[in-house]
Amino acid sequence: MSQVAINKSNDTETTSQALLEKLEAIQKRAFDIFQHRNGGDGSDLSECLQAEQDVVWPPASEAGVAWPGRGARHANSHAKDQ
């Protein structure tokens, strides 16, 4: 099982600012997706979910996540080769 380190922050102002910046990035990305498909009704939830995924959960190669059987170093160098 994986071990994940969790650090508690006592700096609520910095944490709040970081969360606001992340929220603004998600909102901007959702609007970009909306504009890219030329607007219209009915897709707001899927646009918001896609925006959240794009902003909060970057591809494994960008995040330096290791694939099974490979290290994170290899994942990063593999992404640069493409």
DSSP file (Angstrom, degrees, kcal/mol; ACC not computed):
  #  RESIDUE AA STRUCTURE BP1 BP2  ACC     N-H-->O    O-->H-N    N-H-->O    O-->H-N    TCO  KAPPA ALPHA  PHI   PSI    X-CA   Y-CA   Z-CA
    1    1 A M              0   0    0      0, 0.0     2,-0.1     0, 0.0     0, 0.0   0.000 360.0 360.0 360.0 143.7    0.0    0.0    0.0
    2    2 A S        -     0   0    0      1,-0.0     2,-0.5     2,-0.0     0, 0.0  -0.391 360.0-139.2 -73.8 147.8    1.2    3.5   -0.8
    3    3 A Q        -     0   0    0     -2,-0.1     2,-0.5     2,-0.0    -1,-0.0  -0.936  18.0-169.1-106.8 128.4    2.3    5.9    1.9
    4    4 A V        -     0   0    0     -2,-0.5     2,-0.4     2,-0.0    -2,-0.0  -0.977  15.7-137.4-122.0 126.2    1.2    9.5    1.4
    5    5 A A        -     0   0    0     -2,-0.5     2,-0.5     2,-0.0    -2,-0.0  -0.663  17.0-164.9 -82.6 133.1    2.6   12.3    3.5
    6    6 A I        -     0   0    0     -2,-0.4     2,-0.5     2,-0.0    -2,-0.0  -0.980   1.5-161.9-120.7 123.3    0.1   14.9    4.8
    7    7 A N        -     0   0    0     -2,-0.5     2,-0.4     2,-0.0    -2,-0.0  -0.908  12.5-138.7-108.4 128.1    1.4   18.2    6.1
    8    8 A K        -     0   0    0     -2,-0.5     2,-0.5     2,-0.0    -2,-0.0  -0.688  16.8-148.5 -84.0 133.2   -0.9   20.3    8.3
    9    9 A S        -     0   0    0     -2,-0.4     3,-0.0     1,-0.1    -1,-0.0  -0.882  19.2-173.9-105.9 132.1   -0.7   24.0    7.6
   10   10 A N        +     0   0    0     -2,-0.5     2,-1.3     1,-0.1     3,-0.2   0.440  68.4  91.6 -96.2  -2.8   -1.2   26.6   10.3
   11   11 A D     >  +     0   0    0      1,-0.2     4,-2.2     2,-0.1     5,-0.2  -0.669  48.8 170.2 -94.6  82.4   -1.1   29.4    7.7
   12   12 A T  H  > S+     0   0    0     -2,-1.3     4,-2.8     1,-0.2     5,-0.2   0.807  72.9  57.7 -66.3 -30.4   -4.8   29.7    6.9
   13   13 A E  H  > S+     0   0    0      2,-0.2     4,-2.2     1,-0.2    -1,-0.2   0.939 110.1  42.7 -65.9 -46.0   -4.3   33.0    4.9
   14   14 A T  H  > S+     0   0    0      2,-0.2     4,-2.3     1,-0.2    -2,-0.2   0.905 116.0  49.3 -65.2 -42.0   -1.8   31.3    2.5
   15   15 A T  H  X S+     0   0    0     -4,-2.2     4,-2.2     2,-0.2    -2,-0.2   0.918 111.5  48.7 -64.0 -44.1   -4.0   28.2    2.2
   16   16 A S  H  X S+     0   0    0     -4,-2.8     4,-2.4     1,-0.2    -2,-0.2   0.904 111.4  50.0 -62.2 -42.3   -7.1   30.2    1.5
   17   17 A Q  H  X S+     0   0    0     -4,-2.2     4,-2.4     2,-0.2    -1,-0.2   0.907 110.0  50.6 -64.0 -41.9   -5.3   32.2   -1.2
   18   18 A A  H  X S+     0   0    0     -4,-2.3     4,-2.1     1,-0.2    -1,-0.2   0.895 111.0  48.8 -63.2 -40.3   -4.0   29.1   -2.8
   19   19 A L  H  X S+     0   0    0     -4,-2.2     4,-2.6     2,-0.2    -2,-0.2   0.897 110.7  50.4 -66.9 -40.1   -7.5   27.6   -2.8
   20   20 A L  H  X S+     0   0    0     -4,-2.4     4,-2.6     2,-0.2    -2,-0.2   0.904 110.3  49.9 -63.6 -40.9   -9.0   30.8   -4.3
   21   21 A E  H  X S+     0   0    0     -4,-2.4     4,-2.0     2,-0.2    -2,-0.2   0.897 111.3  48.8 -64.4 -39.9   -6.3   30.8   -7.1
   22   22 A K  H  X S+     0   0    0     -4,-2.1     4,-2.2     2,-0.2    -2,-0.2   0.918 111.3  50.0 -64.6 -44.0   -7.1   27.1   -7.8
   23   23 A L  H  X S+     0   0    0     -4,-2.6     4,-2.6     1,-0.2    -2,-0.2   0.915 110.3  49.9 -60.9 -44.2  -10.9   27.9   -8.0
   24   24 A E  H  X S+     0   0    0     -4,-2.6     4,-2.5     1,-0.2    -1,-0.2   0.887 109.6  51.5 -62.2 -38.9  -10.3   30.8  -10.3
   25   25 A A  H  X S+     0   0    0     -4,-2.0     4,-2.3     2,-0.2    -1,-0.2   0.890 110.6  48.6 -64.7 -39.4   -8.1   28.6  -12.6
   26   26 A I  H  X S+     0   0    0     -4,-2.2     4,-2.5     2,-0.2    -2,-0.2   0.921 111.8  49.1 -65.5 -44.4  -10.9   26.0  -12.7
   27   27 A Q  H  X S+     0   0    0     -4,-2.6     4,-2.1     2,-0.2    -2,-0.2   0.910 112.2  48.2 -62.3 -42.5  -13.5   28.7  -13.5
   28   28 A K  H  X S+     0   0    0     -4,-2.5     4,-2.3     2,-0.2    -1,-0.2   0.918 112.2  48.9 -63.7 -43.7  -11.3   30.1  -16.3
   29   29 A R  H  X S+     0   0    0     -4,-2.3     4,-2.3     2,-0.2    -2,-0.2   0.897 109.8  51.9 -64.5 -40.4  -10.7   26.6  -17.7
   30   30 A A  H  X S+     0   0    0     -4,-2.5     4,-2.3     1,-0.2    -1,-0.2   0.902 110.7  48.1 -61.9 -41.3  -14.5   25.9  -17.7
   31   31 A F  H  X S+     0   0    0     -4,-2.1     4,-2.7     2,-0.2    -2,-0.2   0.890 109.4  53.0 -67.5 -38.4  -15.2   29.1  -19.5
   32   32 A D  H  X S+     0   0    0     -4,-2.3     4,-2.4     2,-0.2    -2,-0.2   0.914 110.4  47.5 -60.6 -42.9  -12.5   28.3  -22.1
   33   33 A I  H  X S+     0   0    0     -4,-2.3     4,-1.6     2,-0.2    -2,-0.2   0.921 111.5  51.5 -63.5 -44.0  -14.1   24.9  -22.7
   34   34 A F  H  <>S+     0   0    0     -4,-2.3     5,-2.8     1,-0.2     3,-0.2   0.924 113.0  44.4 -57.3 -48.2  -17.5   26.6  -23.0
   35   35 A Q  H ><5S+     0   0    0     -4,-2.7     3,-1.9     1,-0.2    -1,-0.2   0.880 107.3  59.4 -66.5 -38.2  -16.2   29.0  -25.6
   36   36 A H  H 3<5S+     0   0    0     -4,-2.4    -1,-0.2     1,-0.3    -2,-0.2   0.841 107.7  45.5 -61.6 -33.7  -14.3   26.3  -27.5
   37   37 A R  T 3<5S-     0   0    0     -4,-1.6    -1,-0.3    -3,-0.2    -2,-0.2   0.207 122.3-108.2 -95.2  16.8  -17.5   24.5  -28.1
   38   38 A N  T < 5 -     0   0    0     -3,-1.9    -3,-0.2    -5,-0.1    -2,-0.1   0.786  54.2 -93.2  65.0  32.7  -19.3   27.7  -29.1
   39   39 A G      < +     0   0    0     -5,-2.8     2,-0.1    -6,-0.2    -4,-0.0  -0.176  62.5 145.5  69.4-156.1  -21.4   28.0  -26.0
   40   40 A G        -     0   0    0      2,-0.0     3,-0.4     3,-0.0     2,-0.2  -0.215  48.0 -72.5 102.8 164.3  -24.9   26.8  -25.6
   41   41 A D  S    S+     0   0    0      1,-0.2     0, 0.0    -2,-0.1     0, 0.0  -0.505  94.3  42.0 -92.1 159.0  -27.0   25.2  -22.8
   42   42 A G  S    S+     0   0    0     -2,-0.2    -1,-0.2     1,-0.0     4,-0.2   0.331  90.2  76.7  99.4  -6.3  -26.8   21.9  -21.2
   43   43 A S     >  +     0   0    0     -3,-0.4     4,-2.4     1,-0.1     5,-0.2   0.224  54.1 110.6-120.5  15.6  -23.1   21.1  -20.7
   44   44 A D  H  > S+     0   0    0      1,-0.2     4,-2.3     2,-0.2     5,-0.2   0.882  79.8  48.7 -62.4 -40.0  -22.2   23.2  -17.8
   45   45 A L  H  > S+     0   0    0      2,-0.2     4,-2.6     1,-0.2    -1,-0.2   0.941 113.1  46.2 -66.0 -45.9  -21.7   20.3  -15.4
   46   46 A S  H  > S+     0   0    0      1,-0.2     4,-2.4     2,-0.2    -1,-0.2   0.870 112.5  51.8 -65.5 -34.9  -19.5   18.4  -17.8
   47   47 A E  H  X S+     0   0    0     -4,-2.4     4,-2.5     2,-0.2    -1,-0.2   0.914 111.3  47.1 -65.6 -42.5  -17.5   21.5  -18.5
   48   48 A C  H  X S+     0   0    0     -4,-2.3     4,-2.5     2,-0.2    -2,-0.2   0.908 113.4  47.7 -65.6 -42.2  -16.9   22.2  -14.8
   49   49 A L  H  X S+     0   0    0     -4,-2.6     4,-2.3     2,-0.2    -2,-0.2   0.902 113.1  48.1 -66.4 -40.1  -15.9   18.6  -14.2
   50   50 A Q  H  X S+     0   0    0     -4,-2.4     4,-2.6    -5,-0.2    -2,-0.2   0.912 111.7  50.6 -65.1 -41.7  -13.5   18.6  -17.1
   51   51 A A  H  X S+     0   0    0     -4,-2.5     4,-2.4     2,-0.2     5,-0.3   0.915 110.0  49.8 -62.0 -43.8  -12.0   21.9  -16.0
   52   52 A E  H  X>S+     0   0    0     -4,-2.5     4,-3.0     1,-0.2     5,-0.6   0.923 111.8  48.3 -61.2 -43.8  -11.5   20.6  -12.5
   53   53 A Q  H  X5S+     0   0    0     -4,-2.3     4,-1.5     1,-0.2    -2,-0.2   0.919 112.4  48.9 -62.4 -43.1   -9.8   17.5  -13.9
   54   54 A D  H  <5S+     0   0    0     -4,-2.6    -2,-0.2     1,-0.2    -1,-0.2   0.890 121.2  34.3 -63.3 -40.5   -7.6   19.6  -16.2
   55   55 A V  H  <5S+     0   0    0     -4,-2.4    -2,-0.2    -5,-0.2    -3,-0.2   0.912 128.1  31.7 -83.5 -45.4   -6.5   22.0  -13.4
   56   56 A V  H  <5S+     0   0    0     -4,-3.0    -3,-0.2    -5,-0.3    -2,-0.1   0.828 121.7  43.3 -87.3 -33.5   -6.3   19.8  -10.3
   57   57 A W  S  <<S-     0   0    0     -4,-1.5    -1,-0.2    -5,-0.6     3,-0.1  -0.716  74.2-172.2-118.3  79.6   -5.3   16.4  -11.8
   58   58 A P        -     0   0    0      0, 0.0     5,-0.1     0, 0.0    -3,-0.1  -0.245  42.2 -77.6 -65.9 160.3   -2.5   16.9  -14.4
   59   59 A P    >>  -     0   0    0      0, 0.0     4,-1.9     0, 0.0     3,-0.9  -0.203  43.7-112.2 -55.3 150.3   -1.4   13.9  -16.5
   60   60 A A  H 3>>S+     0   0    0      1,-0.3     5,-2.1     2,-0.2     4,-1.0   0.850 116.7  58.0 -55.2 -37.5    0.8   11.5  -14.7
   61   61 A S  H 345S+     0   0    0      1,-0.2    -1,-0.3     2,-0.2    18,-0.1   0.851 109.7  43.8 -64.8 -33.5    3.8   12.4  -16.9
   62   62 A E  H <45S+     0   0    0     -3,-0.9    -1,-0.2     1,-0.2    -2,-0.2   0.797 113.4  51.0 -78.9 -29.1    3.5   16.1  -15.8
   63   63 A A  H  <5S-     0   0    0     -4,-1.9    -2,-0.2    -5,-0.1    -1,-0.2   0.552 109.9-119.6 -85.7  -7.9    3.0   15.2  -12.2
   64   64 A G  T  <5 +     0   0    0     -4,-1.0     2,-0.3     1,-0.2    -3,-0.2   0.792  55.0 162.4  74.1  27.6    6.0   13.0  -12.0
   65   65 A V      < -     0   0    0     -5,-2.1     2,-0.3    -6,-0.2    -1,-0.2  -0.622  36.6-124.5 -82.7 138.2    3.9   10.0  -11.1
   66   66 A A        -     0   0    0     -2,-0.3     6,-0.2     9,-0.1     5,-0.2  -0.635  15.6-139.3 -83.9 137.6    5.5    6.6  -11.6
   67   67 A W    >   -     0   0    0      4,-0.3     3,-2.7    -2,-0.3     7,-0.1  -0.600  46.6 -74.6 -85.0 155.9    3.8    4.0  -13.7
   68   68 A P  T 3  S+     0   0    0      0, 0.0    -1,-0.1     0, 0.0     3,-0.1  -0.291 123.1  11.7 -53.5 126.9    3.8    0.4  -12.4
   69   69 A G  T 3  S+     0   0    0      1,-0.2     2,-0.3    -3,-0.1    -3,-0.0   0.430 117.9  83.4  85.3  -0.9    7.3   -1.0  -13.0
   70   70 A R  S <  S-     0   0    0     -3,-2.7    -1,-0.2     3,-0.0     2,-0.1  -0.977  73.1-124.2-135.0 148.2    8.8    2.4  -13.9
   71   71 A G     >  -     0   0    0     -2,-0.3     4,-1.7    -5,-0.2    -4,-0.3  -0.403  28.6-109.8 -85.4 165.7   10.1    5.2  -11.7
   72   72 A A  H  > S+     0   0    0      1,-0.2     4,-2.3     2,-0.2     5,-0.2   0.848 117.7  61.0 -62.9 -34.8    9.0    8.8  -11.8
   73   73 A R  H  > S+     0   0    0      1,-0.2     4,-2.2     2,-0.2    -1,-0.2   0.916 105.5  47.0 -59.2 -43.0   12.3    9.8  -13.3
   74   74 A H  H  > S+     0   0    0      1,-0.2     4,-2.4     2,-0.2    -1,-0.2   0.878 108.6  55.2 -66.8 -37.3   11.5    7.6  -16.3
   75   75 A A  H  X S+     0   0    0     -4,-1.7     4,-1.9     1,-0.2    -2,-0.2   0.918 110.1  46.1 -62.2 -43.3    8.0    9.0  -16.6
   76   76 A N  H  X S+     0   0    0     -4,-2.3     4,-1.5     2,-0.2    -2,-0.2   0.918 114.1  46.5 -66.7 -43.6    9.3   12.6  -16.8
   77   77 A S  H  X S+     0   0    0     -4,-2.2     4,-1.2     1,-0.2    -1,-0.2   0.859 110.7  54.3 -68.7 -32.8   12.0   11.8  -19.4
   78   78 A H  H  X S+     0   0    0     -4,-2.4     4,-0.7     1,-0.2     3,-0.3   0.901 105.9  52.2 -65.2 -40.8    9.5    9.8  -21.4
   79   79 A A  H >< S+     0   0    0     -4,-1.9     3,-0.6     1,-0.2    -1,-0.2   0.856 107.6  52.2 -64.9 -34.3    7.1   12.8  -21.5
   80   80 A K  H 3< S+     0   0    0     -4,-1.5    -1,-0.2     1,-0.2    -2,-0.2   0.773 101.3  62.0 -72.5 -26.0    9.9   15.0  -22.8
   81   81 A D  H 3<        0   0    0     -4,-1.2    -1,-0.2    -3,-0.3    -2,-0.2   0.713 360.0 360.0 -72.7 -19.3   10.7   12.6  -25.6
   82   82 A Q    <<        0   0    0     -4,-0.7    -1,-0.2    -3,-0.6    -2,-0.1   0.482 360.0 360.0 -80.7 360.0    7.3   13.0  -27.2
